[in-house]
Amino acid sequence: MNTNLNLYKPLGWTPLQVIDAYKDLHPEYQNIPMTYAGRLDPMAEGVLLVLVGDACKEKDDYLKLDKVYRAEIVFGLQTDTFDLLGIVAVRAERLKRIENTD
C-alpha cells in the first residue's frame, strides 16, 4: 500500500494520537507503517498529512514543500513556558509601564 491521507488533527491531540485513532477505526491499517509529514503541535488543529506504507519513504520530500499556517496571537502576555499553557509571568499593563519609563 502506498498512499497519503489527509486527517483532521483536533486541538489537544498529538499527530501520533491521530494515527492511532485512525488505526483503531480502520483495523486493515493496523500492521501498515504510517507517519506524518510535518508535526502539528498539540495546541494546533488542522489537516495532518499522513503517509501510508511505502509512501513513508518519501517523508523528506514532503517536509520540503511549502506550508500555510494561520495563527491567533496574544500580545502583551508572557508565561513561564512561552505558550498559553504556562503560568502568566508578565501582563500587558506591566510591559506598558516598563516601555514608558524612558
N, C-alpha and C positions, 0 to 999 in steps of 0.2 A: 504494500500500500504506500502510495506517495501522493500526499495531498496537503492542503492547507485548510485550516478552519478559522473563521472569524468568530470568536466567542466574546460575549459581554462579560467584563470583569466588574462586579459590583464594588461599591465603596466598602473598604474594610477587609476585602479578600486579597490574598496574595495570588500571583499567577499560578503557583503550584496548586492552591486550593481549587482554582477554576478547572484546571486539568483533571484533578482527582474527582471533582464533582461530575465532570463530563463523562469520565470513565465509569463512574457509578451508574449513570443514566444509560450508558451505551456499553454494555458488557463486551461487545465484539471488539472494543478498543483496549480491553484490559491488559493484554500482553503485547501491545504495539507501542513502540517508543514514540513519545510526544515531548516537544519542548516549545518554548515560546521565543519569539523573535523580538526582543526588546521588553524590558521589565517595566511594568506599571506598579508604582508604589502602592502599598495598601490603602493610602489615603486618596488615591486616584480611582476614577472609574472610567470605563470606556472599552473600546474594542481591543482585544488581545489577539494578536496573530499567533496561531498555534500551528506548528509544523508537525506532520504526522509521518511516521515510517521513514523511508529514505529521504524525505524532504528535510529531516533533521540535519542531514549533512550539509545543507545549503544555508544554515543559520547565519554564517558570517556574511553571506551575500545580502540577506535581508537587513542585517544590522547596519549596513552601509546606506540603505535607502533613506530618503528624506521622510520626515515625520511631521505631523502637525499636532500641536498641543494647545489647549485652551486652559486658562487658569483664572482663579479668583484670588486676588491678593489683598491682604490686610496690612495696611501701612500703619506705622506708629505703635507696633506691638512687638515685643521681644520675649521669647520664652527660653527656658533653660535648655531645651532640646532643639531650638530654632525651627519648630513647627507648631501646629495648633494643638498637638497632644501634650505639650510641655506646660510647666508652671510659669505663669506670667512673671517676668523679671522687670520689664520696663513697659510703661504705658505712654501713649502719645503726649499726655499732659507733661510728664517729666521730660520727655525728649524736647518738647517745645520750649520749656524753661531753659534747658541746657543750651539749645540753639540760640536763644535770645539773650544770653548773658555775655555778649561781646564786650 
